[in-house]
Amino acid sequence: MTTKAISLFSGGLDSILAVKVIQDQGISVQGVTFETPFFNARKARETARHIQLPLLVVDITDSHLAMLKAPRYGYGKNMNPCIDCHTLMLSGAGKIMEDTGADFLFTGEVLGQRPMSQTRQSLYIVAKNSGYADYIIRPLSAQLLAETRPEQEGKVNRQQLLALQGRGRKVQMAMAITYGVHYYPPPAGGCLLTDPMFSRRLKDLFSRDPNHAIRDVELLKYGRHFRSGESVKIIVGRNQKDNEALQKLIRDGDTVMSMNQLPGPLVMIPGGGNEEVVKNAARLCVLYSDAPENEEGIVNITRTGQSHLASFSPANRSDAAEWII
């Protein structure tokens, strides 16, 4: 009977090489990747297509958000709970392993490559807390780590696994050439939770709006964000791409505005706002538009399905700096 394995597949070079090392032993590999509003499966999908790896994409938004509000092992430099996030993904992959009858899990992690999530202790904690410690192999560093059950049972030949460690990538790049892997993305993080500005906005959302929806998280990705009061937010598009993205996220009840006959931002007040907030939003709309400096501009305001035009002076830049998140 063919041995089967689940690859927790990110799409990066290390995860590609881990797949190749396991496939070299005649083992059938199924890739699994996870996505949330903070990271997507685009890179994994593209890379899996290049190496002809079957890939299952699983949305874990609900469980990830629940974990993110109170991660057991805390955050990294920003709002990135790497240890708890990896635990959640390995736990999910373990359930898929059980459901599909696979024999073990593996990842592309390299001992010592990342200072928070890939230390010896972190790798141990993640495996243990996932509930599948005996079935998790890190093929690129396996010979430096404790032997796992699949190795003990002869389903995987430990001698054909590797002993990589540290942050250097020369060995991996040489391996890519050997395997004929010509496409792989650069080793850049794709998680928004590592971004300082996004993390600041997310902290603000968690603290100000405990009943937030997924849309509120999606809105954090676009525009400039302001608060002119405790609970009401104003979002101002920075460019055409932002404006188009915000347009798609408009819902009934939002107040929306734009400049009349002048280039400028799309401005949103999610859920609407009182007259003072609407006035401040309109003034921000003029400030960030192409209206002549310090001159009034005409703003098109849409509330509860009704639109009207009104003239506003631009917001003071000092006020904008005070309101911005």
Contacts in CASP RR format, 6 or more apart in sequence:
PFRMAT RR
TARGET T0000
AUTHOR 0000-0000-0000
METHOD contacts of the structure
MODEL  1
MTTKAISLFSGGLDSILAVKVIQDQGISVQGVTFETPFFNARKARETARH
IQLPLLVVDITDSHLAMLKAPRYGYGKNMNPCIDCHTLMLSGAGKIMEDT
GADFLFTGEVLGQRPMSQTRQSLYIVAKNSGYADYIIRPLSAQLLAETRP
EQEGKVNRQQLLALQGRGRKVQMAMAITYGVHYYPPPAGGCLLTDPMFSR
RLKDLFSRDPNHAIRDVELLKYGRHFRSGESVKIIVGRNQKDNEALQKLI
RDGDTVMSMNQLPGPLVMIPGGGNEEVVKNAARLCVLYSDAPENEEGIVN
ITRTGQSHLASFSPANRSDAAEWII
2 26 0 8 1.000
2 27 0 8 1.000
2 28 0 8 1.000
3 25 0 8 1.000
3 26 0 8 1.000
3 27 0 8 1.000
3 28 0 8 1.000
3 103 0 8 1.000
3 150 0 8 1.000
3 155 0 8 1.000
3 156 0 8 1.000
4 27 0 8 1.000
4 28 0 8 1.000
4 29 0 8 1.000
4 30 0 8 1.000
4 100 0 8 1.000
4 101 0 8 1.000
4 102 0 8 1.000
4 103 0 8 1.000
5 22 0 8 1.000
5 27 0 8 1.000
5 28 0 8 1.000
5 29 0 8 1.000
5 30 0 8 1.000
5 102 0 8 1.000
5 103 0 8 1.000
5 104 0 8 1.000
5 105 0 8 1.000
5 106 0 8 1.000
6 29 0 8 1.000
6 30 0 8 1.000
6 31 0 8 1.000
6 32 0 8 1.000
6 93 0 8 1.000
6 94 0 8 1.000
6 96 0 8 1.000
6 97 0 8 1.000
6 100 0 8 1.000
6 102 0 8 1.000
6 104 0 8 1.000
6 105 0 8 1.000
6 106 0 8 1.000
7 15 0 8 1.000
7 18 0 8 1.000
7 19 0 8 1.000
7 22 0 8 1.000
7 29 0 8 1.000
7 30 0 8 1.000
7 31 0 8 1.000
7 32 0 8 1.000
7 53 0 8 1.000
7 105 0 8 1.000
7 106 0 8 1.000
7 107 0 8 1.000
8 15 0 8 1.000
8 31 0 8 1.000
8 32 0 8 1.000
8 33 0 8 1.000
8 89 0 8 1.000
8 90 0 8 1.000
8 93 0 8 1.000
8 105 0 8 1.000
8 106 0 8 1.000
8 107 0 8 1.000
8 108 0 8 1.000
9 15 0 8 1.000
9 19 0 8 1.000
9 31 0 8 1.000
9 32 0 8 1.000
9 33 0 8 1.000
9 44 0 8 1.000
9 47 0 8 1.000
9 48 0 8 1.000
9 53 0 8 1.000
9 55 0 8 1.000
10 33 0 8 1.000
10 43 0 8 1.000
10 44 0 8 1.000
10 108 0 8 1.000
11 33 0 8 1.000
11 43 0 8 1.000
11 44 0 8 1.000
11 46 0 8 1.000
11 47 0 8 1.000
11 48 0 8 1.000
11 184 0 8 1.000
11 185 0 8 1.000
12 43 0 8 1.000
12 47 0 8 1.000
12 184 0 8 1.000
12 185 0 8 1.000
12 187 0 8 1.000
13 169 0 8 1.000
13 172 0 8 1.000
13 173 0 8 1.000
13 176 0 8 1.000
13 181 0 8 1.000
13 184 0 8 1.000
13 185 0 8 1.000
13 187 0 8 1.000
14 108 0 8 1.000
14 109 0 8 1.000
14 110 0 8 1.000
14 113 0 8 1.000
14 140 0 8 1.000
14 172 0 8 1.000
15 47 0 8 1.000
15 107 0 8 1.000
15 108 0 8 1.000
16 47 0 8 1.000
16 51 0 8 1.000
16 176 0 8 1.000
16 181 0 8 1.000
16 184 0 8 1.000
17 108 0 8 1.000
17 139 0 8 1.000
17 140 0 8 1.000
17 172 0 8 1.000
17 175 0 8 1.000
17 176 0 8 1.000
17 179 0 8 1.000
17 181 0 8 1.000
18 106 0 8 1.000
18 107 0 8 1.000
18 108 0 8 1.000
18 138 0 8 1.000
18 139 0 8 1.000
18 140 0 8 1.000
19 29 0 8 1.000
19 31 0 8 1.000
19 51 0 8 1.000
19 53 0 8 1.000
20 51 0 8 1.000
20 175 0 8 1.000
20 179 0 8 1.000
20 181 0 8 1.000
21 139 0 8 1.000
21 140 0 8 1.000
21 160 0 8 1.000
21 161 0 8 1.000
21 162 0 8 1.000
22 29 0 8 1.000
22 106 0 8 1.000
22 137 0 8 1.000
22 139 0 8 1.000
22 156 0 8 1.000
23 29 0 8 1.000
24 160 0 8 1.000
25 156 0 8 1.000
25 157 0 8 1.000
25 160 0 8 1.000
27 155 0 8 1.000
27 156 0 8 1.000
29 53 0 8 1.000
30 54 0 8 1.000
30 56 0 8 1.000
30 96 0 8 1.000
30 100 0 8 1.000
30 102 0 8 1.000
31 48 0 8 1.000
31 53 0 8 1.000
31 54 0 8 1.000
31 55 0 8 1.000
31 56 0 8 1.000
32 55 0 8 1.000
32 56 0 8 1.000
32 58 0 8 1.000
32 93 0 8 1.000
32 96 0 8 1.000
33 41 0 8 1.000
33 44 0 8 1.000
33 45 0 8 1.000
33 55 0 8 1.000
33 56 0 8 1.000
33 57 0 8 1.000
33 58 0 8 1.000
34 41 0 8 1.000
34 57 0 8 1.000
34 58 0 8 1.000
34 59 0 8 1.000
34 60 0 8 1.000
34 64 0 8 1.000
34 89 0 8 1.000
34 92 0 8 1.000
35 41 0 8 1.000
35 57 0 8 1.000
35 58 0 8 1.000
35 59 0 8 1.000
35 60 0 8 1.000
35 61 0 8 1.000
36 59 0 8 1.000
36 60 0 8 1.000
36 61 0 8 1.000
36 64 0 8 1.000
36 65 0 8 1.000
37 61 0 8 1.000
37 192 0 8 1.000
37 214 0 8 1.000
37 217 0 8 1.000
37 218 0 8 1.000
37 221 0 8 1.000
38 64 0 8 1.000
38 191 0 8 1.000
38 192 0 8 1.000
38 193 0 8 1.000
39 190 0 8 1.000
39 191 0 8 1.000
39 192 0 8 1.000
39 193 0 8 1.000
41 55 0 8 1.000
41 57 0 8 1.000
43 185 0 8 1.000
43 190 0 8 1.000
44 55 0 8 1.000
44 57 0 8 1.000
45 55 0 8 1.000
45 57 0 8 1.000
46 185 0 8 1.000
47 53 0 8 1.000
47 183 0 8 1.000
47 184 0 8 1.000
47 185 0 8 1.000
48 54 0 8 1.000
48 55 0 8 1.000
50 181 0 8 1.000
50 183 0 8 1.000
51 181 0 8 1.000
56 96 0 8 1.000
58 92 0 8 1.000
58 96 0 8 1.000
60 88 0 8 1.000
60 89 0 8 1.000
60 92 0 8 1.000
61 214 0 8 1.000
63 88 0 8 1.000
64 85 0 8 1.000
64 88 0 8 1.000
65 217 0 8 1.000
67 81 0 8 1.000
67 84 0 8 1.000
67 85 0 8 1.000
67 88 0 8 1.000
68 79 0 8 1.000
68 81 0 8 1.000
68 193 0 8 1.000
69 206 0 8 1.000
71 81 0 8 1.000
71 83 0 8 1.000
71 84 0 8 1.000
71 85 0 8 1.000
72 83 0 8 1.000
72 84 0 8 1.000
72 129 0 8 1.000
73 81 0 8 1.000
73 83 0 8 1.000
73 84 0 8 1.000
73 125 0 8 1.000
74 81 0 8 1.000
74 83 0 8 1.000
74 84 0 8 1.000
75 81 0 8 1.000
76 82 0 8 1.000
76 116 0 8 1.000
77 194 0 8 1.000
78 193 0 8 1.000
78 194 0 8 1.000
78 195 0 8 1.000
78 196 0 8 1.000
78 198 0 8 1.000
78 199 0 8 1.000
79 193 0 8 1.000
79 198 0 8 1.000
79 199 0 8 1.000
79 202 0 8 1.000
79 203 0 8 1.000
80 191 0 8 1.000
80 193 0 8 1.000
80 194 0 8 1.000
80 199 0 8 1.000
81 193 0 8 1.000
82 114 0 8 1.000
82 116 0 8 1.000
82 117 0 8 1.000
83 116 0 8 1.000
83 117 0 8 1.000
83 122 0 8 1.000
83 125 0 8 1.000
83 126 0 8 1.000
86 117 0 8 1.000
86 126 0 8 1.000
87 125 0 8 1.000
87 126 0 8 1.000
87 129 0 8 1.000
87 130 0 8 1.000
90 105 0 8 1.000
90 107 0 8 1.000
90 126 0 8 1.000
90 127 0 8 1.000
90 130 0 8 1.000
90 132 0 8 1.000
90 136 0 8 1.000
91 129 0 8 1.000
91 130 0 8 1.000
91 131 0 8 1.000
91 132 0 8 1.000
92 130 0 8 1.000
93 105 0 8 1.000
93 132 0 8 1.000
94 105 0 8 1.000
94 130 0 8 1.000
94 131 0 8 1.000
94 132 0 8 1.000
94 135 0 8 1.000
96 102 0 8 1.000
97 103 0 8 1.000
97 104 0 8 1.000
97 105 0 8 1.000
97 132 0 8 1.000
97 135 0 8 1.000
103 135 0 8 1.000
103 150 0 8 1.000
103 155 0 8 1.000
104 135 0 8 1.000
104 136 0 8 1.000
104 137 0 8 1.000
104 148 0 8 1.000
104 149 0 8 1.000
104 150 0 8 1.000
104 155 0 8 1.000
104 156 0 8 1.000
105 132 0 8 1.000
105 135 0 8 1.000
105 136 0 8 1.000
105 137 0 8 1.000
106 136 0 8 1.000
106 137 0 8 1.000
106 138 0 8 1.000
106 139 0 8 1.000
107 136 0 8 1.000
107 137 0 8 1.000
107 138 0 8 1.000
108 138 0 8 1.000
108 139 0 8 1.000
108 140 0 8 1.000
109 117 0 8 1.000
109 118 0 8 1.000
109 123 0 8 1.000
109 138 0 8 1.000
109 140 0 8 1.000
109 141 0 8 1.000
110 118 0 8 1.000
110 138 0 8 1.000
110 140 0 8 1.000
110 141 0 8 1.000
110 164 0 8 1.000
110 165 0 8 1.000
110 166 0 8 1.000
111 118 0 8 1.000
111 119 0 8 1.000
111 120 0 8 1.000
111 123 0 8 1.000
111 138 0 8 1.000
111 141 0 8 1.000
111 144 0 8 1.000
111 145 0 8 1.000
111 164 0 8 1.000
111 165 0 8 1.000
111 166 0 8 1.000
112 118 0 8 1.000
112 119 0 8 1.000
112 120 0 8 1.000
112 165 0 8 1.000
112 166 0 8 1.000
112 167 0 8 1.000
113 165 0 8 1.000
113 166 0 8 1.000
113 167 0 8 1.000
113 168 0 8 1.000
116 122 0 8 1.000
117 126 0 8 1.000
120 145 0 8 1.000
123 138 0 8 1.000
123 145 0 8 1.000
124 133 0 8 1.000
127 133 0 8 1.000
127 136 0 8 1.000
130 136 0 8 1.000
134 148 0 8 1.000
134 149 0 8 1.000
135 148 0 8 1.000
135 149 0 8 1.000
135 150 0 8 1.000
136 148 0 8 1.000
137 148 0 8 1.000
137 150 0 8 1.000
137 151 0 8 1.000
137 156 0 8 1.000
137 161 0 8 1.000
138 145 0 8 1.000
139 161 0 8 1.000
139 162 0 8 1.000
140 161 0 8 1.000
140 162 0 8 1.000
140 164 0 8 1.000
140 172 0 8 1.000
141 162 0 8 1.000
141 163 0 8 1.000
141 164 0 8 1.000
141 165 0 8 1.000
142 148 0 8 1.000
142 151 0 8 1.000
142 158 0 8 1.000
142 161 0 8 1.000
142 162 0 8 1.000
142 163 0 8 1.000
143 158 0 8 1.000
143 161 0 8 1.000
143 162 0 8 1.000
143 163 0 8 1.000
144 163 0 8 1.000
144 165 0 8 1.000
147 158 0 8 1.000
148 156 0 8 1.000
150 156 0 8 1.000
151 157 0 8 1.000
151 158 0 8 1.000
151 161 0 8 1.000
164 171 0 8 1.000
164 172 0 8 1.000
169 187 0 8 1.000
176 182 0 8 1.000
176 184 0 8 1.000
192 198 0 8 1.000
192 221 0 8 1.000
193 199 0 8 1.000
193 202 0 8 1.000
198 220 0 8 1.000
198 221 0 8 1.000
200 325 0 8 1.000
201 220 0 8 1.000
201 225 0 8 1.000
201 325 0 8 1.000
202 217 0 8 1.000
202 220 0 8 1.000
204 225 0 8 1.000
204 227 0 8 1.000
204 325 0 8 1.000
205 212 0 8 1.000
205 216 0 8 1.000
205 217 0 8 1.000
205 220 0 8 1.000
206 212 0 8 1.000
208 227 0 8 1.000
208 230 0 8 1.000
208 231 0 8 1.000
209 216 0 8 1.000
209 231 0 8 1.000
215 249 0 8 1.000
215 251 0 8 1.000
215 270 0 8 1.000
216 270 0 8 1.000
218 249 0 8 1.000
219 235 0 8 1.000
219 246 0 8 1.000
219 249 0 8 1.000
219 268 0 8 1.000
219 270 0 8 1.000
221 245 0 8 1.000
222 235 0 8 1.000
222 237 0 8 1.000
222 238 0 8 1.000
222 242 0 8 1.000
222 245 0 8 1.000
222 246 0 8 1.000
222 249 0 8 1.000
223 235 0 8 1.000
223 236 0 8 1.000
223 237 0 8 1.000
223 238 0 8 1.000
223 242 0 8 1.000
223 246 0 8 1.000
223 265 0 8 1.000
224 235 0 8 1.000
224 236 0 8 1.000
224 237 0 8 1.000
224 238 0 8 1.000
224 288 0 8 1.000
224 324 0 8 1.000
225 233 0 8 1.000
225 234 0 8 1.000
225 235 0 8 1.000
225 236 0 8 1.000
225 324 0 8 1.000
225 325 0 8 1.000
226 233 0 8 1.000
226 234 0 8 1.000
226 235 0 8 1.000
226 236 0 8 1.000
226 280 0 8 1.000
226 284 0 8 1.000
226 320 0 8 1.000
226 323 0 8 1.000
226 324 0 8 1.000
226 325 0 8 1.000
227 233 0 8 1.000
227 234 0 8 1.000
227 323 0 8 1.000
227 325 0 8 1.000
228 234 0 8 1.000
228 276 0 8 1.000
228 277 0 8 1.000
228 280 0 8 1.000
228 281 0 8 1.000
228 323 0 8 1.000
229 277 0 8 1.000
232 269 0 8 1.000
232 272 0 8 1.000
232 273 0 8 1.000
232 274 0 8 1.000
232 277 0 8 1.000
233 269 0 8 1.000
233 270 0 8 1.000
233 325 0 8 1.000
234 267 0 8 1.000
234 268 0 8 1.000
234 269 0 8 1.000
234 277 0 8 1.000
234 280 0 8 1.000
234 281 0 8 1.000
234 284 0 8 1.000
234 323 0 8 1.000
235 246 0 8 1.000
235 267 0 8 1.000
235 268 0 8 1.000
235 269 0 8 1.000
235 270 0 8 1.000
236 265 0 8 1.000
236 267 0 8 1.000
236 281 0 8 1.000
236 284 0 8 1.000
236 285 0 8 1.000
236 288 0 8 1.000
237 243 0 8 1.000
237 246 0 8 1.000
237 265 0 8 1.000
237 266 0 8 1.000
237 267 0 8 1.000
237 288 0 8 1.000
238 265 0 8 1.000
238 288 0 8 1.000
242 265 0 8 1.000
242 266 0 8 1.000
243 265 0 8 1.000
243 266 0 8 1.000
246 266 0 8 1.000
246 268 0 8 1.000
247 266 0 8 1.000
249 268 0 8 1.000
250 256 0 8 1.000
250 268 0 8 1.000
251 270 0 8 1.000
251 271 0 8 1.000
253 271 0 8 1.000
253 272 0 8 1.000
253 303 0 8 1.000
253 304 0 8 1.000
254 268 0 8 1.000
254 269 0 8 1.000
254 270 0 8 1.000
254 271 0 8 1.000
254 272 0 8 1.000
255 268 0 8 1.000
255 269 0 8 1.000
255 271 0 8 1.000
255 272 0 8 1.000
255 273 0 8 1.000
255 278 0 8 1.000
255 281 0 8 1.000
255 301 0 8 1.000
255 302 0 8 1.000
255 303 0 8 1.000
256 266 0 8 1.000
256 267 0 8 1.000
256 268 0 8 1.000
256 269 0 8 1.000
256 301 0 8 1.000
256 302 0 8 1.000
257 266 0 8 1.000
257 267 0 8 1.000
257 281 0 8 1.000
257 282 0 8 1.000
257 285 0 8 1.000
257 299 0 8 1.000
257 300 0 8 1.000
257 301 0 8 1.000
257 302 0 8 1.000
258 264 0 8 1.000
258 265 0 8 1.000
258 266 0 8 1.000
258 267 0 8 1.000
258 285 0 8 1.000
258 299 0 8 1.000
258 300 0 8 1.000
259 265 0 8 1.000
259 285 0 8 1.000
259 286 0 8 1.000
259 289 0 8 1.000
259 290 0 8 1.000
259 291 0 8 1.000
259 297 0 8 1.000
259 298 0 8 1.000
259 299 0 8 1.000
259 300 0 8 1.000
260 297 0 8 1.000
260 298 0 8 1.000
260 299 0 8 1.000
260 300 0 8 1.000
260 309 0 8 1.000
261 298 0 8 1.000
262 289 0 8 1.000
262 290 0 8 1.000
262 291 0 8 1.000
262 297 0 8 1.000
262 298 0 8 1.000
263 289 0 8 1.000
263 290 0 8 1.000
264 285 0 8 1.000
264 288 0 8 1.000
264 289 0 8 1.000
264 290 0 8 1.000
265 285 0 8 1.000
265 288 0 8 1.000
265 289 0 8 1.000
267 281 0 8 1.000
267 282 0 8 1.000
267 284 0 8 1.000
267 285 0 8 1.000
269 277 0 8 1.000
269 278 0 8 1.000
269 281 0 8 1.000
272 278 0 8 1.000
272 303 0 8 1.000
278 301 0 8 1.000
278 303 0 8 1.000
279 312 0 8 1.000
280 315 0 8 1.000
280 319 0 8 1.000
280 323 0 8 1.000
282 299 0 8 1.000
282 301 0 8 1.000
282 310 0 8 1.000
282 312 0 8 1.000
283 312 0 8 1.000
283 313 0 8 1.000
283 314 0 8 1.000
283 315 0 8 1.000
284 315 0 8 1.000
284 320 0 8 1.000
285 299 0 8 1.000
285 312 0 8 1.000
286 296 0 8 1.000
286 297 0 8 1.000
286 299 0 8 1.000
286 312 0 8 1.000
286 313 0 8 1.000
286 314 0 8 1.000
286 315 0 8 1.000
287 314 0 8 1.000
287 315 0 8 1.000
287 317 0 8 1.000
287 320 0 8 1.000
289 297 0 8 1.000
291 297 0 8 1.000
291 314 0 8 1.000
293 314 0 8 1.000
294 313 0 8 1.000
294 314 0 8 1.000
295 313 0 8 1.000
295 314 0 8 1.000
296 311 0 8 1.000
296 312 0 8 1.000
296 313 0 8 1.000
296 314 0 8 1.000
297 311 0 8 1.000
297 312 0 8 1.000
297 313 0 8 1.000
297 314 0 8 1.000
298 309 0 8 1.000
298 310 0 8 1.000
298 311 0 8 1.000
299 309 0 8 1.000
299 310 0 8 1.000
299 311 0 8 1.000
299 312 0 8 1.000
300 307 0 8 1.000
300 308 0 8 1.000
300 309 0 8 1.000
301 307 0 8 1.000
301 308 0 8 1.000
301 309 0 8 1.000
301 310 0 8 1.000
END
